[in-house]
Amino acid sequence: MFGTKLQSKTLDLRYNEMWNDWDGMDEHQSPKEFTHGNLVLSWKNINVQVKQTTQKFFQPSQTSYKQILHNVSGNVQCGNLLGIMGPSGSGKTTLMATISHRTKGNFEGELLLNGQPISEEVMIKISGFVPQHDISFDQLTALEHLSLMGNLKVSRKTTKIELKEHIDKIITTLGMAKFLDTRISFLSGGERKKIALAVQLLNDPPILFCDEITTGLDSYSAAHIVNTLKGVARMGKIVICTIHQPASGVFGKFDDVILLSNGRLAYQGPVTMVNQFFKKFNYECPNMFNEADFVISILNSEKKSVKENVMEMCKLTSTDQQTNLNYDFFNNQTIFDTQNVKSLETLKPYWLTQFSLILSRSIKCFVRNYKNNLIELGTIWFLGIIISAPFSNLQLDTKAVQNWEGFWLIFVINFVFHFSYSAIGIYQVKFSIVHREVHNKVYALSAYYVSELMIVVLWIMVKILFYCLSAFWIVGAKWGSLHLLVFYLLALAAFSYGSLLSAYFVRLENTMIFATIYDFLTLPLSGAYLSFMSLPKLAYSLRYFSLFFLGCETISVLFWEKIKVLPCVDITNCLDSGKAVLNKYGYISSNLYSDMVILVLLSLLANIFGYFSVLKKMKKQPAY
């Protein structure tokens, strides 16, 4: 037995069931159809620089520019799956963002579709983009998210039956049936990538860009995704993907590949010719070794001799003669008719339809986030109890005047702080998702803004009841509907102010600095710290910019105005009525309704300016 000679065997994955799932189609199958015509996307001598600013405290900031891409040229025709590969920092994502017009950064060079320049507006309309880091509302199920995007992206002339059939076809193609009813937050990376891909396929774009589509996936999931994309390409679409280091067997699924090194083009051509190209420089991939890993190891090598060879590859590939040869090869293609763009445009749903769909999504996300909502209610209820506990069972006499005013002051201060600061981070949390969707013209920003505002308006009502009623009961204050209305208007104004800061400032640190300065300037104007009668008229009028003052004056007027007589203990220092208390603190009874109107106006203005601040942010490039 020990003398038996062992024979080496090679595992043939072609007979393995998993490989059949990977393969799934005839490798040499020609495109089945050209729904959008015979398209060729070309780019020539692309150069990209990024601006870098170094901030200094006592010196002017320094600005420098870093070159990301150097004279990169290439092309891809419909029916082919193109992979862009290279080491980290080689410029893969920058090239993808540039040729897809998903970046606002200035670039030099030509970007053409069938030999004609293509604008950002046209490219956005005719292409889909699957980002590396997919972001979505995790509270939705996969089917809910897909159905919502279908109703928003597909033409409004499409019937519900047609839309359902279209979605079912995409679900079957991508193999999504098993996790349709699962919330997105519970899905794996591969499943989330499939959802992002399905969303981009909803409006059947002729060009599809996928950034790092296999990153973070296991070999099987990565191969299945790439195989699916190849099937999409075979339907007559242009499909371009950036890939980092694909697993063995996945690299060969691409038709063509672009290899980048330090922002330079090292190779573009068929995947099957990569080995032959590297053999010219005496690099040959060992047997049973991952070809993609081998290529990346050479492009990323720190050895001087290897670096010199890689630079020579880039020079050979990027010569004017080679660039023009590759570029002119496609110049005889049919010119892309601009009328085709109009045929690709869909009739977006009406604004009310968009609003109802986005509102439905917002409600689902809010309700399913019930644990955080319950914690928030419990927190504000506990806060109300803590604030009011030291003032329990206050009496209505001269001695208790200071205690009553102290209670209202502390109550209003914490009230304003809670609602304003709870809104400060609102756009930092959801902005990236909405930014991308609005930038891709999935729906109007106003539809989202109004839907979120409606939920906030209703949620504040609930929080007011938890915050106020328990505190009023502990203190022994009589309350009515007008008291709750005043606190509601104050809460709405505070929340609107906080959301305005969140919308206006990009960095959370700047938001907090401004909010702190505002609090320090306006808190003394609440009426408890300064005598308004001693202030100049100009400074006196500034009190209407203080939410603390508006809150203290309105609630003090409501409380003290009805108290006609107060028992006096010390006749020499006696506040014998509610009117006398108001006069002492500089509050005017006749200002009650004007203060309430000011709170309403502040809320309206803050929300209007907040909307335009968000709209201004939308003009910047979203994170892809």
C-alpha positions in Angstrom: 0.0 0.0 0.0 2.8 2.4 0.9 4.5 1.7 -2.5 1.5 2.8 -4.5 2.2 5.8 -6.7 -0.3 8.5 -6.2 -1.8 10.1 -9.3 -2.5 13.8 -9.2 -6.0 14.8 -10.0 -7.5 18.2 -10.9 -10.9 19.1 -9.6 -13.1 20.0 -12.5 -15.5 22.6 -11.2 -17.5 22.5 -14.4 -19.2 19.4 -13.1 -19.9 20.9 -9.7 -23.4 22.2 -9.0 -22.1 25.5 -7.7 -20.1 26.1 -10.9 -23.3 25.6 -12.9 -24.9 28.4 -10.9 -21.8 30.5 -11.5 -21.8 29.8 -15.2 -25.5 29.8 -16.0 -25.1 30.7 -19.7 -23.1 29.9 -22.8 -19.9 31.9 -22.5 -19.8 32.5 -26.3 -23.4 33.6 -26.6 -23.8 36.7 -28.7 -26.1 39.6 -27.6 -29.7 38.6 -28.0 -31.1 42.1 -28.7 -30.1 45.7 -29.0 -33.1 47.4 -27.5 -31.5 50.8 -27.5 -29.4 50.5 -30.6 -25.7 49.6 -31.1 -24.1 51.8 -28.5 -20.4 52.5 -27.8 -19.2 54.6 -24.8 -15.7 56.1 -25.3 -13.4 58.3 -23.3 -10.2 59.8 -24.5 -7.3 61.3 -22.5 -9.2 61.7 -19.3 -7.3 63.7 -16.6 -8.8 64.3 -13.2 -7.4 66.5 -10.4 -8.8 66.9 -6.9 -8.4 70.1 -4.8 -6.9 69.7 -1.4 -7.1 72.5 1.2 -5.1 72.5 4.4 -6.6 74.7 7.1 -4.3 76.6 9.4 -5.1 78.6 12.5 -2.7 81.6 12.1 -1.8 81.4 8.5 -3.8 81.4 5.2 -5.1 78.0 4.2 -3.0 76.2 1.6 -4.5 74.8 -1.6 -2.9 72.0 -3.6 -4.0 69.7 -6.4 -3.5 66.0 -6.7 -3.6 64.2 -10.1 -5.8 61.1 -9.8 -6.1 60.1 -13.5 -3.4 60.6 -16.2 -4.5 60.5 -19.8 -6.8 57.5 -19.4 -8.6 56.3 -22.6 -10.9 53.5 -23.3 -14.2 52.3 -24.7 -16.9 49.7 -24.3 -19.7 48.5 -26.6 -23.1 47.2 -25.8 -23.3 43.5 -25.1 -20.0 43.4 -23.3 -19.2 43.3 -19.6 -16.2 45.5 -18.8 -14.2 45.3 -15.5 -12.0 48.1 -14.2 -9.4 46.7 -11.9 -6.4 47.9 -10.0 -4.8 48.2 -6.6 -6.4 50.4 -3.9 -5.9 54.1 -4.8 -5.3 53.3 -8.5 -8.2 55.5 -9.6 -10.9 52.9 -10.3 -13.8 54.7 -8.6 -12.6 58.0 -9.9 -12.7 56.7 -13.5 -16.1 55.2 -13.0 -17.5 58.4 -11.5 -16.0 60.4 -14.3 -17.2 58.4 -17.3 -20.7 58.1 -15.7 -20.9 61.8 -15.0 -21.5 61.1 -11.3 -18.8 63.6 -10.2 -18.8 67.4 -10.1 -15.0 67.5 -10.2 -13.5 69.1 -13.3 -11.9 66.7 -15.7 -10.1 67.1 -19.0 -10.7 64.9 -22.0 -13.5 63.6 -24.1 -16.5 61.5 -23.1 -18.6 60.4 -26.0 -21.4 58.1 -26.9 -21.1 56.7 -30.4 -18.6 59.4 -31.2 -20.7 62.3 -29.9 -20.2 64.3 -26.7 -22.7 63.2 -24.0 -23.8 65.7 -21.3 -24.3 65.0 -17.6 -28.1 65.4 -18.0 -28.3 62.8 -20.8 -26.0 60.4 -19.0 -28.0 60.5 -15.8 -31.2 59.8 -17.8 -29.9 56.8 -19.8 -27.7 55.1 -17.1 -28.0 53.4 -13.8 -25.4 53.4 -11.1 -25.0 50.8 -8.4 -22.7 52.3 -5.6 -20.2 50.4 -3.6 -21.8 51.3 -0.3 -25.5 51.0 -0.8 -27.6 53.1 1.5 -31.3 52.7 2.0 -34.1 52.8 4.6 -33.4 49.6 6.5 -36.8 49.4 8.0 -38.4 48.4 4.7 -38.5 44.9 3.3 -36.8 44.1 0.0 -40.1 43.9 -1.8 -41.4 47.2 -0.3 -38.3 49.0 -1.4 -38.4 47.6 -4.9 -42.1 48.3 -5.3 -41.6 51.9 -4.1 -38.7 52.5 -6.5 -40.7 50.9 -9.3 -43.7 53.2 -8.7 -41.3 56.2 -8.7 -39.0 55.3 -11.6 -41.3 53.6 -14.1 -43.5 55.7 -16.3 -46.8 56.7 -14.8 -48.5 55.3 -17.9 -47.5 51.8 -16.8 -50.4 49.8 -15.3 -50.1 48.1 -11.9 -50.2 44.7 -13.6 -47.4 45.6 -16.0 -45.3 47.0 -13.2 -45.8 43.8 -11.1 -44.8 41.7 -14.1 -41.8 43.8 -14.7 -40.7 43.6 -11.0 -41.4 39.8 -10.9 -39.1 39.4 -14.0 -36.3 41.3 -12.3 -36.8 39.3 -9.1 -36.6 36.0 -11.0 -33.5 37.2 -13.0 -31.6 38.1 -9.9 -32.8 35.2 -7.7 -34.4 37.5 -5.0 -37.5 35.5 -4.2 -36.2 33.9 -1.0 -35.6 37.2 0.8 -38.3 39.5 -0.5 -40.2 39.7 2.8 -37.1 40.3 4.9 -36.2 43.7 6.1 -33.1 45.2 4.5 -31.3 45.6 7.8 -31.3 41.8 8.2 -29.9 41.0 4.7 -26.4 40.0 3.8 -24.1 42.0 1.6 -24.8 40.0 -1.5 -28.6 40.3 -1.0 -28.3 44.1 -0.5 -26.2 44.3 -3.7 -29.0 42.5 -5.6 -31.6 44.9 -4.3 -29.4 47.9 -5.4 -28.9 46.3 -8.8 -32.7 45.5 -9.2 -33.6 49.1 -8.5 -31.3 50.3 -11.3 -32.8 47.8 -13.7 -36.3 49.0 -13.1 -36.3 51.6 -15.8 -34.3 49.5 -18.2 -31.2 51.8 -18.7 -29.0 51.0 -21.7 -25.8 51.7 -19.6 -25.2 50.3 -16.2 -22.3 51.2 -13.8 -21.5 49.1 -10.8 -18.8 50.3 -8.3 -17.0 47.5 -6.4 -20.0 45.2 -6.9 -18.2 42.2 -5.5 -16.5 43.8 -2.5 -17.4 42.1 0.8 -19.0 39.1 -0.9 -18.1 35.5 -0.6 -16.8 33.7 -3.8 -20.2 32.2 -4.6 -22.2 35.4 -4.2 -19.6 37.4 -6.1 -19.7 34.9 -9.0 -23.4 34.9 -9.1 -23.6 38.7 -9.2 -21.0 38.9 -12.0 -22.7 36.2 -13.9 -26.0 38.1 -13.6 -24.4 41.3 -14.9 -23.0 39.4 -17.8 -26.5 38.2 -18.6 -27.7 41.8 -18.4 -24.9 42.9 -20.8 -25.9 40.1 -23.2 -29.3 41.8 -23.5 -27.6 44.6 -25.4 -26.6 46.9 -22.6 -23.2 48.5 -21.7 -22.2 47.2 -18.3 -19.1 48.6 -16.5 -17.9 47.4 -13.1 -15.0 48.3 -10.9 -13.5 45.2 -9.1 -10.9 45.0 -6.5 -9.6 41.4 -6.4 -12.2 39.0 -7.7 -12.2 35.4 -6.7 -10.8 32.6 -8.9 -13.2 31.9 -11.7 -14.9 35.3 -11.4 -12.2 37.3 -13.2 -12.7 35.2 -16.4 -16.4 36.0 -16.5 -15.6 39.5 -17.8 -15.4 40.1 -21.5 -12.9 43.0 -21.3 -10.8 44.5 -18.5 -9.1 47.8 -17.8 -6.1 47.6 -15.6 -5.0 50.8 -13.7 -1.8 51.6 -11.9 -1.4 54.9 -10.0 -4.0 56.5 -12.2 -2.5 55.3 -15.4 -3.9 52.9 -17.9 -1.8 49.7 -18.0 -4.0 47.5 -20.2 -7.4 47.4 -21.9 -8.6 44.5 -23.9 -10.1 41.0 -23.6 -9.6 39.2 -20.4 -8.3 36.2 -22.3 -5.4 38.3 -23.6 -4.2 39.5 -20.1 -1.8 36.6 -19.6 -0.3 37.1 -23.1 0.2 40.8 -22.5 2.0 40.2 -19.2 4.2 37.5 -20.8 5.8 40.2 -22.9 7.3 41.5 -19.7 8.2 38.0 -18.5 5.4 37.7 -16.0 3.4 34.4 -16.2 0.7 33.4 -13.9 1.5 30.1 -12.1 -0.9 27.2 -12.6 -3.7 26.9 -10.1 -3.1 30.6 -9.0 -5.7 33.3 -9.0 -5.0 35.3 -12.2 -6.5 38.5 -10.7 -4.4 38.2 -7.6 -1.3 37.7 -9.8 -2.1 40.8 -11.9 -2.8 43.0 -8.8 0.5 41.8 -7.1 2.5 43.0 -10.1 0.6 46.4 -10.4 1.1 46.9 -6.7 4.6 45.7 -6.4 7.2 47.9 -4.6 10.2 46.4 -6.4 12.0 48.9 -8.5 12.3 46.6 -11.5 8.6 45.6 -11.4 7.6 49.3 -11.1 9.7 50.1 -14.2 8.0 47.4 -16.1 4.5 48.6 -15.0 5.4 52.1 -16.1 6.5 50.7 -19.5 3.1 49.0 -19.8 1.4 52.3 -19.1 3.5 54.1 -21.7 2.8 51.4 -24.4 -0.9 51.4 -23.7 -1.3 55.2 -23.5 0.7 56.2 -26.6 -1.1 58.5 -29.0 -1.0 55.9 -31.7 -2.5 53.2 -29.5 -5.1 55.6 -28.1 -6.2 56.8 -31.6 -6.3 53.2 -32.8 -8.7 52.1 -30.1 -10.7 55.3 -30.3 -11.0 55.4 -34.1 -12.1 51.8 -34.2 -15.6 52.8 -33.1 -15.9 56.1 -35.0 -17.9 54.3 -37.8 -20.6 53.3 -35.3 -24.1 54.7 -35.8 -24.3 58.2 -34.3 -26.5 58.2 -31.2 -29.6 60.1 -32.0 -30.7 62.6 -29.4 -34.3 61.5 -30.1 -33.4 58.2 -28.5 -32.9 60.1 -25.2 -36.5 61.3 -25.3 -37.7 57.7 -25.9 -35.7 56.7 -22.8 -37.3 59.4 -20.6 -40.1 58.2 -18.5 -43.2 60.2 -17.5 -42.5 60.7 -13.8 -45.4 60.3 -11.4 -47.3 63.5 -10.5 -46.2 65.3 -7.4 -49.1 64.1 -5.3 -48.3 60.5 -6.2 -44.7 61.0 -5.3 -45.7 62.6 -2.0 -48.1 59.8 -1.1 -45.5 57.2 -1.8 -42.7 58.9 0.1 -45.1 59.6 3.0 -46.1 55.9 3.1 -42.4 55.0 3.3 -41.8 57.6 6.0 -44.7 56.3 8.1 -43.5 52.7 7.8 -40.0 53.6 8.8 -41.3 55.6 11.7 -43.7 53.0 13.0 -41.1 50.2 12.6 -38.6 52.2 14.6 -41.0 52.0 17.5 -38.2 50.9 20.0 -36.4 54.2 19.6 -39.6 56.1 19.6 -40.6 54.5 22.9 -37.2 55.3 24.4 -37.7 58.9 23.3 -41.1 59.1 24.9 -39.8 57.5 28.1 -36.9 60.0 28.2 -39.0 63.1 27.8 -41.6 61.8 30.3 -38.8 61.2 32.8 -37.2 64.6 32.1 -40.6 66.3 32.8 -40.8 64.5 36.1 -37.2 65.3 37.2 -37.7 69.0 36.3 -41.1 69.3 38.2 -40.3 67.2 41.2 -38.5 70.0 43.2 -41.6 72.3 42.6 -44.3 69.8 43.7 -47.5 71.1 45.2 -46.6 74.8 44.9 -49.0 77.3 46.7 -50.4 80.4 45.2 -49.1 83.1 47.5 -46.4 85.8 47.5 -43.7 83.4 48.8 -44.3 81.0 45.9 -44.0 83.6 43.1 -40.3 83.1 42.6 -40.8 79.3 42.7 -43.5 79.4 40.1 -41.4 81.6 37.8 -38.4 79.4 38.4 -40.4 76.4 37.4 -41.7 77.9 34.2 -38.2 79.2 33.3 -36.5 75.8 33.8 -39.4 74.0 32.1 -39.2 76.3 29.0 -35.3 76.2 28.8 -35.3 72.4 28.9 -38.2 72.3 26.5 -36.4 74.4 23.9 -33.1 72.6 24.4 -34.8 69.2 23.9 -36.7 69.9 20.7 -34.0 72.0 19.1 -31.0 69.8 19.8 -33.0 66.6 18.9 -33.4 68.1 15.4 -29.8 69.2 14.9 -28.6 65.8 13.5 -31.7 65.0 11.5 -30.2 65.7 8.0 -26.9 64.1 8.9 -28.7 60.8 9.4 -31.0 60.7 6.3 -29.4 63.2 4.0 -27.1 60.8 2.1 -30.0 58.5 1.1 -32.3 61.4 0.0 -29.4 63.2 -1.7 -28.7 60.3 -4.0 -32.4 59.6 -4.8 -33.2 63.3 -5.5 -30.0 63.7 -7.5 -31.0 60.8 -9.7 -34.4 62.4 -10.2 -36.3 59.6 -8.5 -38.6 62.1 -6.8 -38.9 65.8 -6.0 -37.2 67.1 -2.8 -40.3 68.9 -1.8 -42.3 65.6 -1.7 -39.8 64.2 0.8 -39.5 67.4 2.8 -43.3 67.9 3.2 -43.8 64.2 4.2 -41.2 64.3 6.9 -42.6 67.6 8.2 -46.0 66.1 8.5 -44.7 63.2 10.6 -42.8 65.7 12.8 -45.9 67.8 13.3 -47.9 64.8 14.6 -45.0 63.3 16.6 -44.5 66.6 18.5 -48.1 66.5 19.6 -47.6 63.1 21.3 -44.3 64.2 22.9 -46.0 67.4 24.3 -48.6 65.3 26.1 -46.0 63.1 27.7 -43.8 66.1 28.7 -46.4 68.5 30.0 -49.3 66.7 31.6 -47.2 64.7 34.1 -45.2 67.9 35.1 -48.4 70.0 35.4 -49.9 67.3 37.7 -46.9 67.2 39.9 -46.6 70.9 40.3 -50.3 71.4 40.7 -50.7 73.8 37.7 -54.1 74.1 36.1 -53.9 73.8 32.4 -56.1 74.0 29.4 -56.0 73.5 25.6 -54.4 77.0 25.2 -51.5 76.0 27.4 -50.9 72.9 25.3 -51.2 75.0 22.1 -48.5 77.4 23.4 -46.1 74.6 24.2 -46.8 73.0 20.9 -46.0 76.1 19.0 -42.9 76.6 21.1 -41.8 73.0 20.4 -42.5 73.3 16.7 -40.5 76.5 16.5 -37.6 75.0 18.5 -37.6 71.9 16.3 -37.8 74.0 13.1 -34.8 76.1 14.3 -32.8 73.0 15.0 -33.6 71.4 11.6 -32.7 74.7 9.9 -29.2 74.5 11.5 -28.9 70.9 10.5 -29.9 71.8 6.9 -27.6 74.8 6.6 -24.4 73.6 8.1 -22.4 70.7 6.5 -20.4 69.8 9.6 -22.1 68.9 12.9 -19.4 70.6 14.8 -20.2 74.0 13.2 -23.9 73.4 13.9 -23.2 72.9 17.6 -20.9 76.0 17.8 -23.7 78.2 16.3 -26.4 76.7 18.5 -24.2 77.3 21.6 -23.6 80.9 20.7 -27.3 81.5 20.1 -28.2 79.9 23.4 -25.8 82.1 25.4 -27.0 85.3 23.6 -30.7 84.7 23.9 -31.1 82.9 27.2 -30.5 86.1 29.3 -33.4 87.7 27.3 -35.8 85.2 28.8 -37.0 87.8 31.4 -35.7 86.0 34.5 -32.1 87.5 34.3 -32.6 91.0 33.0 -35.0 93.8 33.6 -36.3 94.7 30.1 -37.2 98.2 31.3 -33.5 99.0 31.8 -32.5 98.0 28.3 -32.1 100.3 25.3 -35.0 100.0 22.8 -32.9 98.2 20.2 -31.8 95.6 22.7 -35.3 95.4 24.1 -36.7 94.4 20.6 -34.1 91.6 20.3 -36.1 89.6 22.8 -38.4 88.4 20.0 -35.5 86.5 18.6 -35.3 84.5 21.8 -37.4 81.3 22.0 -36.7 81.4 25.7 -38.4 84.8 26.1 -41.4 83.9 23.8 -41.9 80.7 25.8 -41.6 82.4 29.2 -43.8 85.3 28.4 -46.6 83.3 26.8 -46.9 80.7 29.5 -46.5 83.3 32.3 -49.3 85.4 30.9 -51.5 82.4 30.6 -50.8 81.4 34.2 -50.8 84.8 36.0 -53.4 86.7 34.1 -56.3 84.8 35.7 -55.0 85.2 39.2 -56.6 88.4 40.5 -55.5 88.2 44.2 -52.4 86.8 45.9 -52.2 86.5 49.7 -49.5 88.8 51.1 -47.2 87.8 54.0 -44.9 90.9 53.8 -47.0 94.0 53.1 -43.9 96.1 52.4 -42.8 93.7 49.6 -46.1 92.4 48.2 -47.1 91.1 44.8 -50.8 91.1 45.4 -52.0 89.9 42.0 -50.9 88.1 38.9 -50.8 91.4 37.0 -48.2 92.6 39.5 -46.1 89.5 38.9 -46.2 90.1 35.2 -45.1 93.7 35.6 -42.2 92.7 37.8 -40.8 90.4 35.2 -41.5 92.7 32.3 -44.2 90.5 30.6 -47.1 92.2 28.9 -50.5 90.5 28.8 -51.6 92.0 25.5 -48.6 90.4 23.8 -49.9 86.8 24.2 -51.4 86.3 20.8 -48.7 88.3 19.0 -46.1 86.1 20.6 -48.0 83.0 19.4 -48.1 84.5 15.9 -44.3 85.1 16.1 -43.7 81.5 17.0 -45.8 80.4 14.0 -43.8 82.8 11.7 -40.5 81.5 13.1 -41.6 78.0 12.4 -42.6 78.8 8.8 -39.5 80.8 8.0 -37.2 78.2 9.6 -38.8 75.4 7.5 -38.8 77.5 4.3 -35.1 78.5 4.7 -34.3 74.9 5.8 -35.8 73.6 2.5 -33.7 76.0 0.4 -30.7 75.1 2.4 -31.2 71.4 1.7 -31.9 72.3 -2.0 -28.6 74.0 -2.1 -26.9 70.9 -0.7 -28.6 68.8 -3.4 -26.7 70.7 -6.1 -23.5 69.1 -4.8 -22.4 65.7 -5.9 -23.8 62.9 -3.7 -21.6 60.2 -2.3 -21.5 57.2 -4.7 
